Amino acid sequence: MIKIDSKTEDEYYELIIGGEVDASSSLHLDTALNEALASNESVLVNLEELDYISSAGLGVFMSHLQDIDADQKKLIIFGMMEKVYQVFEILGLDQLMTIMKTKEEAIERLKDA
């Protein structure tokens, strides 16, 4: 089961994803990501509590890459467990997306971008 929460700061929108993202819950992730990107040009995605992500969940992130670039938005993912990061790495998403280890690093990267 996916857990989704969010909070808005002055300079960014933080989307917090936890639990498991599979084919059925990836629709919820897509909706939440759409809302986040519509509400702020800078989005931090907190995956500290994400235990599992399927290819459908990864597809949600991939489907937004072109729009993020075209709309000049910033999306930074942080806090992945090693097993979740490995899935992103195997598919090469670590080369296509900005992934940081901590929230502090993500905020610094946001300021530098």
Helices and strands as residue ranges (DSSP letters): E 2-8, E 13-21, H 26-39, E 42-53, H 55-70, E 74-78, H 82-90, H 93-96, E 98-100, H 103-112
